[in-house]
């Protein structure tokens, strides 16, 4: 498999795993909440319902906390490592994807 294609797939896997983890969180407005919602009391669901449109926004806000961000991306990296995808592959995939910026010489030398 060409390295450029492998790097592209690694970066795509990073995006997909990140999106999947975010979506599985049991936060109103996300699918993770939809899974547990049937087991919650009607009173609790009624209280939480007004906040559902802001759930994802709240998650992004919480991800600005450095400790939370570090833990989240360590979990993402652990899943990617389990899939056999290295940090180097995702880094070079992101670097090659961002064609409008200066290419990393290391990634460029690997590909060439």
C-alpha positions in Angstrom: 0.0 0.0 0.0 1.4 3.4 -0.9 2.5 5.4 2.2 0.4 8.5 1.2 -2.7 6.3 1.1 -1.8 4.7 4.4 -1.3 8.1 6.0 -4.6 9.3 4.6 -6.4 6.3 6.0 -4.7 6.8 9.4 -5.9 10.5 9.5 -9.4 9.4 8.4 -9.4 6.8 11.2 -8.4 9.5 13.7 -11.3 11.7 12.6 -13.8 8.7 12.7 -12.7 7.5 16.1 -12.8 11.0 17.6 -16.3 11.5 16.2 -17.5 8.1 17.4 -16.2 8.7 21.0 -17.9 12.1 21.1 -21.2 10.6 19.8 -21.2 7.9 22.4 -21.1 10.3 25.3 -24.3 10.2 27.4 -24.9 13.9 26.9 -28.4 15.2 25.9 -28.4 15.7 22.1 -25.9 13.0 21.4 -26.6 9.3 20.6 -25.1 8.1 23.8 -27.9 9.9 25.7 -30.4 8.3 23.3 -29.2 4.9 24.4 -29.8 5.5 28.2 -32.8 7.8 27.8 -35.5 5.0 27.9 -34.3 4.0 31.4 -34.4 7.5 32.8 -37.4 8.8 34.7 -39.9 11.0 32.8 -39.2 13.8 35.3 -35.5 13.7 34.6 -36.0 13.6 30.9 -38.3 16.6 31.0 -35.8 18.6 33.0 -32.9 17.7 30.7 -34.8 18.2 27.4 -34.3 22.0 27.1 -30.6 21.5 27.2 -30.4 18.9 24.4 -29.7 21.4 21.6 -26.6 22.6 23.6 -25.2 19.2 24.5 -22.5 19.1 21.8 -21.6 22.7 22.4 -21.1 21.9 26.1 -18.9 18.9 25.2 -16.7 21.1 23.0 -16.5 23.7 25.8 -15.5 21.0 28.3 -12.8 19.8 25.9 -11.1 23.1 26.3 -10.1 22.1 29.9 -6.5 20.8 29.4 -6.9 17.7 31.7 -10.1 16.6 29.9 -8.6 17.2 26.5 -5.5 15.2 27.4 -7.6 12.3 28.7 -9.9 12.4 25.7 -7.1 12.3 23.2 -5.1 9.7 25.2 -8.2 7.5 24.9 -8.4 8.2 21.2 -4.7 7.3 20.7 -5.2 4.1 22.7 -8.0 3.0 20.4 -6.0 3.9 17.3 -3.0 2.0 18.7 -5.2 -1.0 19.2 -6.1 -0.7 15.5 -2.4 -0.7 14.5 -2.3 3.0 13.7 0.7 5.0 15.0 0.9 8.6 16.0 3.4 9.2 13.1 0.9 7.9 10.6 -1.9 10.2 11.8 0.5 13.1 12.1 1.8 12.7 8.6 -1.8 12.1 7.3 -2.9 15.4 8.8 0.2 17.2 7.5 -0.4 15.9 4.0 -4.1 16.7 4.1 -3.4 20.3 5.0 -2.0 21.0 1.5 -2.3 24.7 1.9 0.3 24.8 4.7 4.0 24.1 4.6 4.7 20.3 4.5 6.7 18.7 7.3 10.0 17.8 5.8 10.1 14.5 7.8 6.7 13.4 6.4 7.7 14.6 2.9 10.9 12.6 3.0 9.1 9.4 4.0 6.7 9.8 1.1 9.3 10.7 -1.5 
